[in-house]
Amino acid sequence: MKSTHDIVLASASPRRRELLERVGIPFRVVPSDIPEDERPGESPEAHVLRLSRDKAGEVAGRADIPGRWFIGSDTIVLRDGRILGKPADTAEAATMLRSLSGREHRVLSGYAVHDRETGTIHADVVATRVRFKPLTAAEIAGYIATGEPMDKAGAYAIQGIGVFMVLAIEGSYTNVVGLPLCEVVATLERLGAVRLFENPT
């Protein structure tokens, strides 16, 4: 079994931490200090890929942090080509939810695994389509009143109360939660960072 110092999750997201914990991967959490800014002319795919690489690389570059493999990730909600970030207030959350009501949108997650020993970075982008049911004004107001939308991209959490809005999903569920787990684990296994079910009982 690898040491918990070998793999580092460069994210403060409790959703990403919980997903890795769920499959039994030992790791440490060291949040990155990379600002999640948008750059003019940058495509959504390039945006999440850049931030994922930068987050992993920033933490890997800290000499005082032990570890070999550093995982960075970034997730956005995309509607009509426009990035929906975390709402600044309840009014913006309501605007976002109204814009998603009864429609399909995409969730993009970039992920990067930075191998400190070799200096290589393995990164990619995963996309998932999500369709919401038509939402009433009462449903939007009630959901916002729970407080759940306020720190979530697109103003909803598929793994929480927000699942009541999701009519259909095409693609990776964990991608919508915040980390494309299948792809990340496959990358870690390919690099020799983890071996799931190494000692089955």
ZIPE-V13121 format. One line per field, one symbol per residue. phi: phi as a letter, one per 40 degrees, with the letter a starting at -180 (. if undefined). burial: # if it has 9 or more other ideal C-beta (glycine too) atoms within 8 Angstrom, else .. Layout:
# ZIPE-V13121
phi->???
burial->???
This chain:
# ZIPE-V13121
phi->.cccccbbccaccccccccccccgccabbbccbccccbbdgccdccccccccccccccccccccbcibbbbbaabbbbbfgbcbccccacccccccccccdgbbbbbbbcaabcccccgcbbaabbbbcbbcccbcccccccccccgcccbbcggabccbcccccccaabhcccccciaccdcccccccccgcabcfcbcc
burial->.....######.#.###.##..#.######.#...........##.##############....#.#.###########...##..#....##########.#.############....###.#########.#...###.##...###.#######...##.##..#.###########.###.###.#.##.#.....
